[in-house]
Amino acid sequence: MTHAQKFSVSMPPDALQWVQERVAEGGSVSAVLTALVREAQAAEESRAVRLAAFDALLAELLDEPLRAEELQAGEDELRTLGVL
């Protein structure tokens, strides 16, 4: 079984093709995948920072605690926007 066959089990075809193109350009599979993992980690860290900033701003703006319905509505809106 080749490396590409191993990765094809857990990667969508377009993602696998992207990795194969990077490898064909001279990168190793492990280097390409490591770069992808680092990008994903950076995106997750950025998301966490944005959520923390949002939480801090929300805490400053609120005079009283939100009701469960209000919290759910806000969470739904954030999901719609792709933040959560």
Residue pairs with C-beta under 8 A, 6 or more apart in sequence:
3 29
4 16
4 20
7 16
7 19
7 29
7 33
8 16
11 19
19 29
19 32
19 33
19 36
22 32
23 29
23 32
47 83
50 83
51 83
51 84
54 83
66 74
75 84
78 84
